[in-house]
């Protein structure tokens, strides 16, 4: 009887695992098709990726010494250009792989299928157009940072550090996010103090940083020469206000939140602090804040498993995000062209 029960449990787990793989593959296929056929439109960063893939076809691994892109991304690009003749296929494969990796990480965090679908809906609408379809290196780097969040939450610091290093190999900005992933347990007061400290430090140091590293970091030199963006970021944009609302509500409900949700609030407050302190450097301001915002997926995944009030607020946050970012990315005509 026990042997039969064990076999049934094992069969059920295997069936569940295969169902997960199918879900991940379908979602990744959707991302591939969106990227390959440029269904939403041509992304703002496409030309940069097209250029580096062309360079990779000519120079091979010598592209590492020529391109401003990070080594991890360049190596992947070189390998894929050997397999695919179309640059859009290379782009699509990297985007789909990043999506599949994130599905796996989300499943590590929560194995409940309904929550998985809710979280991936949130990710698909809010982050895929921004990362997989535009900031592809960020998409890859963020996948490893999300894995680091999960590993560090489980107490596996060495593996978490390794994941952070992998993230850095795909986008240099990961060096800003990684240290805060190790701050697992914080009080509400500490979160606010850290946010304030980051704001002051960034306000005083961002100009010094860009000036000091312009000769040694290619991407910093490029932005110093071309400018960090002509338009000053809108400090009261709809996306910012939505996130601020969730941050404030989260701080008010602090004692009802799980440890991972509190950690996400720390990350989001740090991202906001950097955004407002570096508004004179629009590229830095936007990119870093957007990078931090991807951790909302863990806040949502945890919130859907909490008491009724927290669950309801999490659902409202997801629905508001889906509505807002569907408009911004798909219907406003301002994101893709």
C-alpha positions, 0 to 999 in steps of 0.5 A: 500500500505504501509502495503504491502511494509513493509511486502515485506521489512520484508520478504526480510530481513528475507530471507536475514537473513536465507541465511546468516545463511546457508552461515555461516553453510556451511563455518563452515561445511567446517572447521569441515570436514577439522579439523575432517578428517585432510584433509590438514594433521596433524597440529603441535599442534594437540597432545597438544589438543588431550592430554588435551581432554583425560585429560578432559575425566578423570578429568572433570572440575578438568582439570582447575587446571592441564592443562596449557590451559586457563579456557574458553577453558578447560570448553568448552573442558570438555563439548564437551568431554561429547558429543563426544567420538572422540577427533577429533570431539571435535576439529572439533566442536570447530573449526567450532563454532569459524568459525561460530562466525567469520562469524556472526562478519564479517556480523555485520561489513558488511552486503553486501553479495559479500564483505562477500564472498570476506572477508571469502575467504581471512580468509579461505585461510590465517587464517583457517589453522593457527588458526582453524586447528592449534592454536585452542585457538587463533581461539576462542580468536580471535573471541571475539577480532574481536567482541570487535573491532566491538563493540568498533567501535560502541562506546559500550565500556562496551560490548567491554571490556566484549568481550576482557575478554572472549577472555582472557579466551581462550588465554592469549595473548589476553591481549597484543592485547586488549588495542590497540582495544580501540585506535579508533582514531589516526593520522598517526603520532600517529600510527608511534609513538605508533609502535616505542614506542611498539618496544622499550618497548618490546625490553627492557621488554620481557626478564624481563616479561618472567623471572618475570612470569615464576613461576606464569604462567604455559605456561611461565614456560613451554617455559622457560624450553623447550625454546622459539623456536630454529629457529630465525624468518625470518625478511624478510619472504614473509608473512611479506613483503606482510603485510609491503607492505600493511602497507606502502601503507596504510600510504601513502593513509592515508587520503583516508582510513576510520577510521576502516582501520586506526585502523587496520593499528595501530594494524598491526604496533604494531604487527610488532613492537612486532615481531621484538623486540622479535625475540629472543623469537620465539614463542612470536614473531610469535604468537603475530604477527599472532594474530594481523594479523587477523584484516586485514579482517576488513581492506579488508572489509572496503577497498572494500567499498571505492573509486576505488584506495583503492578498487583496492589495497584491491583486490590486497592484497586479491589475493596476500594473497590467492596465497601466503598462498595457497602455504605456507599452502597447497603446500609447505609441510612445514606447515602440515606434 
